[in-house]
Amino acid sequence: MPEIIFNGPEGRLQGRYLPGSATKSPMALILHPQPQHGGTMNNKVVYNLYHIFGRRGFSVLRFNFRGVGRSEGKFDDGLGELSDAASALDWLQIFNPNSPTCWVAGFSFGAWIGMQLLMRRPEIHGFISVAPPANLYDFGFLAPCPASGIIVHGEKDEIVSTTSVVKLAEKLRTQKSITVDYEEIPGANHFFENEMPELVDRVEAYLDTRLAPAEQQKTAE
């Protein structure tokens, strides 16, 4: 898990990169929660998402948005952070030119940024959205959502209302040509403090259904 520094729109960005197990490994970009509330790439949800993809042979990158850790710049209310995420995906693609697919996974604020990136980058094949803050940010840009994915939410989330996330999931489910799963974890709060193993199991199970045997074989070649 070497630390990396790459160029972003407002200066250097700090990340952690795990190379894939093959020259044609799929890619995954992991995005962290609200920087102004202590969110970093070392958040436990982000850390676990990173290793879920890493165990499957993906080339995986997680990084600090501008102004967090050793990343330069300052918080930009989401607009600049979206540009940071685009730069991170560019970096991933430079080092994985033969990658067949790309996924984006985000937690809370990172889920909001990830879904916006999904709309702008057609190469993204799937998404994992954990506790998307549908009651705090506008997700109306998902019209229509261009890729299938899963939304995971905690039943006892004290920051993001269950009603708003269910409404978002139901809206996306009505769209044709994609499938959006919704999983609610009983008893889990916003940070999944006592239900992290359950969160990992739900995401792992979803990826088992999404990643075809042929695609998984590519990561072993």
C-alpha atoms as a printed R data frame, in Angstrom:
    type eleno elety resid chain resno       x       y       z
1   ATOM     1    CA   MET     A     1   0.000   0.000   0.000
2   ATOM     2    CA   PRO     A     2   2.546   2.597  -1.030
3   ATOM     3    CA   GLU     A     3   1.731   6.247  -0.522
4   ATOM     4    CA   ILE     A     4   1.618   8.209  -3.743
5   ATOM     5    CA   ILE     A     5   1.537  11.884  -4.641
6   ATOM     6    CA   PHE     A     6  -0.062  12.953  -7.912
7   ATOM     7    CA   ASN     A     7  -1.019  16.245  -9.491
8   ATOM     8    CA   GLY     A     8  -4.487  17.642  -8.897
9   ATOM     9    CA   PRO     A     9  -6.208  20.817 -10.108
10  ATOM    10    CA   GLU     A    10  -4.969  22.853  -7.109
11  ATOM    11    CA   GLY     A    11  -1.674  21.139  -6.368
12  ATOM    12    CA   ARG     A    12  -0.471  17.787  -5.107
13  ATOM    13    CA   LEU     A    13  -2.905  15.126  -3.909
14  ATOM    14    CA   GLN     A    14  -1.958  12.372  -1.470
15  ATOM    15    CA   GLY     A    15  -3.171   8.832  -1.979
16  ATOM    16    CA   ARG     A    16  -2.693   5.140  -1.353
17  ATOM    17    CA   TYR     A    17  -2.439   2.841  -4.341
18  ATOM    18    CA   LEU     A    18  -2.685  -0.924  -4.573
19  ATOM    19    CA   PRO     A    19  -1.649  -2.231  -8.022
20  ATOM    20    CA   GLY     A    20  -3.768  -4.937  -9.576
21  ATOM    21    CA   SER     A    21  -2.790  -8.570  -9.835
22  ATOM    22    CA   ALA     A    22  -2.611  -8.585 -13.651
23  ATOM    23    CA   THR     A    23  -1.888  -6.269 -16.560
24  ATOM    24    CA   LYS     A    24  -5.606  -6.182 -17.376
25  ATOM    25    CA   SER     A    25  -6.871  -5.739 -13.833
26  ATOM    26    CA   PRO     A    26 -10.073  -3.712 -13.389
27  ATOM    27    CA   MET     A    27  -9.807  -0.410 -11.519
28  ATOM    28    CA   ALA     A    28 -11.594   1.056  -8.494
29  ATOM    29    CA   LEU     A    29 -11.520   4.576  -7.077
30  ATOM    30    CA   ILE     A    30 -12.545   5.055  -3.428
31  ATOM    31    CA   LEU     A    31 -13.776   8.445  -2.140
32  ATOM    32    CA   HIS     A    32 -13.841   9.596   1.480
33  ATOM    33    CA   PRO     A    33 -16.472  11.486   3.550
34  ATOM    34    CA   GLN     A    34 -16.821  15.180   4.380
35  ATOM    35    CA   PRO     A    35 -13.394  16.817   4.829
36  ATOM    36    CA   GLN     A    36 -14.804  19.513   7.102
37  ATOM    37    CA   HIS     A    37 -16.075  16.863   9.508
38  ATOM    38    CA   GLY     A    38 -12.850  14.891   9.732
39  ATOM    39    CA   GLY     A    39 -13.236  12.738   6.637
40  ATOM    40    CA   THR     A    40 -10.009  11.310   5.209
41  ATOM    41    CA   MET     A    41  -8.885   8.409   3.058
42  ATOM    42    CA   ASN     A    42  -8.136   6.527   6.300
43  ATOM    43    CA   ASN     A    43 -11.791   6.459   7.336
44  ATOM    44    CA   LYS     A    44 -12.718   2.873   8.274
45  ATOM    45    CA   VAL     A    45 -15.462   2.545   5.658
46  ATOM    46    CA   VAL     A    46 -13.127   3.851   2.951
47  ATOM    47    CA   TYR     A    47 -10.307   1.598   4.174
48  ATOM    48    CA   ASN     A    48 -12.555  -1.478   4.005
49  ATOM    49    CA   LEU     A    49 -13.920  -0.629   0.555
50  ATOM    50    CA   TYR     A    50 -10.339  -0.225  -0.638
51  ATOM    51    CA   HIS     A    51  -9.401  -3.696   0.568
52  ATOM    52    CA   ILE     A    52 -12.595  -5.325  -0.720
53  ATOM    53    CA   PHE     A    53 -11.561  -4.398  -4.252
54  ATOM    54    CA   GLY     A    54  -7.905  -5.098  -3.574
55  ATOM    55    CA   ARG     A    55  -8.664  -8.681  -2.521
56  ATOM    56    CA   ARG     A    56 -10.345  -9.190  -5.880
57  ATOM    57    CA   GLY     A    57  -7.228  -8.177  -7.794
58  ATOM    58    CA   PHE     A    58  -8.350  -4.670  -8.725
59  ATOM    59    CA   SER     A    59  -5.970  -1.743  -9.102
60  ATOM    60    CA   VAL     A    60  -7.334   0.438  -6.290
61  ATOM    61    CA   LEU     A    61  -6.749   4.074  -5.386
62  ATOM    62    CA   ARG     A    62  -7.976   6.005  -2.382
63  ATOM    63    CA   PHE     A    63  -6.830   9.580  -1.809
64  ATOM    64    CA   ASN     A    64  -7.307  12.693   0.280
65  ATOM    65    CA   PHE     A    65  -9.359  15.490  -1.233
66  ATOM    66    CA   ARG     A    66  -7.766  18.943  -1.382
67  ATOM    67    CA   GLY     A    67  -6.830  20.373   1.995
68  ATOM    68    CA   VAL     A    68  -6.845  16.982   3.744
69  ATOM    69    CA   GLY     A    69  -3.655  15.371   5.030
70  ATOM    70    CA   ARG     A    70  -0.823  16.159   2.646
71  ATOM    71    CA   SER     A    71  -3.154  17.139  -0.209
72  ATOM    72    CA   GLU     A    72  -2.793  20.783  -1.215
73  ATOM    73    CA   GLY     A    73  -5.607  23.294  -1.643
74  ATOM    74    CA   LYS     A    74  -8.687  23.999   0.446
75  ATOM    75    CA   PHE     A    75 -12.232  22.721   0.671
76  ATOM    76    CA   ASP     A    76 -14.370  23.781  -2.290
77  ATOM    77    CA   ASP     A    77 -17.933  22.690  -1.411
78  ATOM    78    CA   GLY     A    78 -17.812  19.691  -3.725
79  ATOM    79    CA   LEU     A    79 -16.972  21.366  -7.027
80  ATOM    80    CA   GLY     A    80 -13.219  21.218  -6.515
81  ATOM    81    CA   GLU     A    81 -13.455  17.784  -4.916
82  ATOM    82    CA   LEU     A    82 -15.168  16.480  -8.049
83  ATOM    83    CA   SER     A    83 -12.229  17.807 -10.060
84  ATOM    84    CA   ASP     A    84  -9.874  16.059  -7.625
85  ATOM    85    CA   ALA     A    85 -11.719  12.778  -8.196
86  ATOM    86    CA   ALA     A    86 -11.481  13.227 -11.972
87  ATOM    87    CA   SER     A    87  -7.720  13.779 -11.643
88  ATOM    88    CA   ALA     A    88  -7.438  10.651  -9.504
89  ATOM    89    CA   LEU     A    89  -9.273   8.614 -12.137
90  ATOM    90    CA   ASP     A    90  -6.989  10.055 -14.812
91  ATOM    91    CA   TRP     A    91  -3.987   8.926 -12.768
92  ATOM    92    CA   LEU     A    92  -5.440   5.426 -12.402
93  ATOM    93    CA   GLN     A    93  -5.988   5.165 -16.141
94  ATOM    94    CA   ILE     A    94  -2.461   6.272 -16.971
95  ATOM    95    CA   PHE     A    95  -1.048   3.414 -14.886
96  ATOM    96    CA   ASN     A    96  -3.677   0.898 -16.015
97  ATOM    97    CA   PRO     A    97  -4.060   1.510 -19.767
98  ATOM    98    CA   ASN     A    98  -5.329  -2.036 -20.402
99  ATOM    99    CA   SER     A    99  -7.911  -2.111 -17.643
100 ATOM   100    CA   PRO     A   100 -11.238  -3.481 -18.956
101 ATOM   101    CA   THR     A   101 -13.554  -1.858 -16.401
102 ATOM   102    CA   CYS     A   102 -13.710   0.809 -13.720
103 ATOM   103    CA   TRP     A   103 -15.707   1.135 -10.504
104 ATOM   104    CA   VAL     A   104 -16.223   4.037  -8.125
105 ATOM   105    CA   ALA     A   105 -17.066   3.625  -4.439
106 ATOM   106    CA   GLY     A   106 -17.767   6.401  -1.977
107 ATOM   107    CA   PHE     A   107 -18.925   6.935   1.579
108 ATOM   108    CA   SER     A   108 -21.258   9.798   2.543
109 ATOM   109    CA   PHE     A   109 -19.879  12.994   0.925
110 ATOM   110    CA   GLY     A   110 -17.646  10.699  -1.127
111 ATOM   111    CA   ALA     A   111 -20.734   8.874  -2.386
112 ATOM   112    CA   TRP     A   112 -22.152  12.184  -3.635
113 ATOM   113    CA   ILE     A   113 -18.908  13.011  -5.424
114 ATOM   114    CA   GLY     A   114 -18.691   9.479  -6.796
115 ATOM   115    CA   MET     A   115 -22.155   9.620  -8.314
116 ATOM   116    CA   GLN     A   116 -21.333  12.930  -9.987
117 ATOM   117    CA   LEU     A   117 -18.141  11.424 -11.404
118 ATOM   118    CA   LEU     A   118 -20.204   8.508 -12.666
119 ATOM   119    CA   MET     A   119 -22.296  10.928 -14.735
120 ATOM   120    CA   ARG     A   120 -19.217  12.475 -16.329
121 ATOM   121    CA   ARG     A   121 -17.084   9.429 -17.028
122 ATOM   122    CA   PRO     A   122 -18.754   6.786 -19.222
123 ATOM   123    CA   GLU     A   123 -15.927   4.330 -18.575
124 ATOM   124    CA   ILE     A   124 -17.228   3.766 -15.018
125 ATOM   125    CA   HIS     A   125 -18.955   0.397 -15.073
126 ATOM   126    CA   GLY     A   126 -20.411   0.181 -11.562
127 ATOM   127    CA   PHE     A   127 -20.725   1.953  -8.221
128 ATOM   128    CA   ILE     A   128 -20.870   1.329  -4.482
129 ATOM   129    CA   SER     A   129 -22.631   4.150  -2.638
130 ATOM   130    CA   VAL     A   130 -22.499   3.925   1.163
131 ATOM   131    CA   ALA     A   131 -24.772   6.283   3.126
132 ATOM   132    CA   PRO     A   132 -25.280   8.751   0.256
133 ATOM   133    CA   PRO     A   133 -26.330  12.055   1.906
134 ATOM   134    CA   ALA     A   134 -29.558  12.453  -0.043
135 ATOM   135    CA   ASN     A   135 -31.044  14.767   2.607
136 ATOM   136    CA   LEU     A   136 -28.009  17.080   2.569
137 ATOM   137    CA   TYR     A   137 -27.055  17.295  -1.120
138 ATOM   138    CA   ASP     A   138 -28.917  17.355  -4.411
139 ATOM   139    CA   PHE     A   139 -28.785  14.064  -6.334
140 ATOM   140    CA   GLY     A   140 -31.050  15.351  -9.096
141 ATOM   141    CA   PHE     A   141 -28.193  15.149 -11.591
142 ATOM   142    CA   LEU     A   142 -28.792  11.381 -11.812
143 ATOM   143    CA   ALA     A   143 -31.118  11.707 -14.756
144 ATOM   144    CA   PRO     A   144 -30.648   9.054 -15.850
145 ATOM   145    CA   CYS     A   145 -28.077   7.099 -13.860
146 ATOM   146    CA   PRO     A   146 -25.698   5.571 -16.433
147 ATOM   147    CA   ALA     A   147 -24.522   2.447 -14.565
148 ATOM   148    CA   SER     A   148 -25.753  -0.206 -12.171
149 ATOM   149    CA   GLY     A   149 -24.660  -0.279  -8.556
150 ATOM   150    CA   ILE     A   150 -25.620  -0.712  -4.925
151 ATOM   151    CA   ILE     A   151 -26.668   1.727  -2.198
152 ATOM   152    CA   VAL     A   152 -25.970   0.609   1.376
153 ATOM   153    CA   HIS     A   153 -27.453   2.473   4.325
154 ATOM   154    CA   GLY     A   154 -27.557   2.083   8.098
155 ATOM   155    CA   GLU     A   155 -30.972   1.725   9.713
156 ATOM   156    CA   LYS     A   156 -29.959   3.947  12.635
157 ATOM   157    CA   ASP     A   157 -28.071   6.572  10.609
158 ATOM   158    CA   GLU     A   158 -28.253   9.758  12.660
159 ATOM   159    CA   ILE     A   159 -26.917  12.035   9.896
160 ATOM   160    CA   VAL     A   160 -28.523  10.816   6.676
161 ATOM   161    CA   SER     A   161 -32.229  10.064   6.884
162 ATOM   162    CA   THR     A   162 -33.369   6.636   5.773
163 ATOM   163    CA   THR     A   163 -36.377   8.160   4.043
164 ATOM   164    CA   SER     A   164 -34.212  10.278   1.745
165 ATOM   165    CA   VAL     A   165 -31.974   7.352   0.781
166 ATOM   166    CA   VAL     A   166 -34.904   5.015   0.128
167 ATOM   167    CA   LYS     A   167 -36.479   7.681  -2.069
168 ATOM   168    CA   LEU     A   168 -33.220   8.035  -4.018
169 ATOM   169    CA   ALA     A   169 -32.933   4.275  -4.474
170 ATOM   170    CA   GLU     A   170 -36.539   3.977  -5.620
171 ATOM   171    CA   LYS     A   171 -36.059   6.773  -8.129
172 ATOM   172    CA   LEU     A   172 -33.005   5.097  -9.629
173 ATOM   173    CA   ARG     A   173 -34.713   1.716  -9.707
174 ATOM   174    CA   THR     A   174 -37.357   3.020 -12.099
175 ATOM   175    CA   GLN     A   175 -34.765   3.674 -14.796
176 ATOM   176    CA   LYS     A   176 -34.432   1.230 -17.642
177 ATOM   177    CA   SER     A   177 -31.269  -0.637 -18.651
178 ATOM   178    CA   ILE     A   178 -29.646  -0.440 -15.183
179 ATOM   179    CA   THR     A   179 -30.198  -2.146 -11.831
180 ATOM   180    CA   VAL     A   180 -29.729  -0.401  -8.495
181 ATOM   181    CA   ASP     A   181 -29.766  -2.578  -5.378
182 ATOM   182    CA   TYR     A   182 -30.596  -1.190  -1.946
183 ATOM   183    CA   GLU     A   183 -29.353  -2.784   1.272
184 ATOM   184    CA   GLU     A   184 -30.262  -1.543   4.746
185 ATOM   185    CA   ILE     A   185 -28.168  -2.783   7.655
186 ATOM   186    CA   PRO     A   186 -30.165  -3.162  10.898
187 ATOM   187    CA   GLY     A   187 -28.843  -1.193  13.858
188 ATOM   188    CA   ALA     A   188 -26.043   0.505  11.916
189 ATOM   189    CA   ASN     A   189 -25.303   4.179  12.496
190 ATOM   190    CA   HIS     A   190 -23.782   6.526   9.937
191 ATOM   191    CA   PHE     A   191 -20.244   5.240  10.483
192 ATOM   192    CA   PHE     A   192 -21.174   1.537  10.793
193 ATOM   193    CA   GLU     A   193 -19.154   1.481  14.027
194 ATOM   194    CA   ASN     A   194 -20.529  -1.839  15.270
195 ATOM   195    CA   GLU     A   195 -21.683  -3.285  11.944
196 ATOM   196    CA   MET     A   196 -18.556  -2.953   9.780
197 ATOM   197    CA   PRO     A   197 -18.333  -6.738   9.164
198 ATOM   198    CA   GLU     A   198 -21.942  -6.705   7.960
199 ATOM   199    CA   LEU     A   199 -21.203  -3.794   5.604
200 ATOM   200    CA   VAL     A   200 -18.219  -5.660   4.176
201 ATOM   201    CA   ASP     A   201 -20.286  -8.828   3.739
202 ATOM   202    CA   ARG     A   202 -23.069  -6.974   1.900
203 ATOM   203    CA   VAL     A   203 -20.651  -5.311  -0.510
204 ATOM   204    CA   GLU     A   204 -18.739  -8.569  -1.062
205 ATOM   205    CA   ALA     A   205 -21.987 -10.416  -1.816
206 ATOM   206    CA   TYR     A   206 -23.044  -7.751  -4.279
207 ATOM   207    CA   LEU     A   207 -19.720  -7.897  -6.121
208 ATOM   208    CA   ASP     A   208 -20.038 -11.685  -6.279
209 ATOM   209    CA   THR     A   209 -23.230 -11.212  -8.279
210 ATOM   210    CA   ARG     A   210 -21.884  -8.416 -10.491
211 ATOM   211    CA   LEU     A   211 -18.461  -9.692 -11.417
212 ATOM   212    CA   ALA     A   212 -18.820 -12.409 -14.005
213 ATOM   213    CA   PRO     A   213 -16.505 -15.430 -13.760
214 ATOM   214    CA   ALA     A   214 -14.765 -14.328 -16.970
215 ATOM   215    CA   GLU     A   215 -14.043 -10.903 -15.498
216 ATOM   216    CA   GLN     A   216 -12.716 -12.387 -12.267
217 ATOM   217    CA   GLN     A   217 -10.500 -14.705 -14.306
218 ATOM   218    CA   LYS     A   218  -8.850 -11.672 -15.924
219 ATOM   219    CA   THR     A   219  -7.566 -10.547 -12.549
220 ATOM   220    CA   ALA     A   220  -5.808 -13.870 -12.100
221 ATOM   221    CA   GLU     A   221  -4.061 -13.927 -15.478
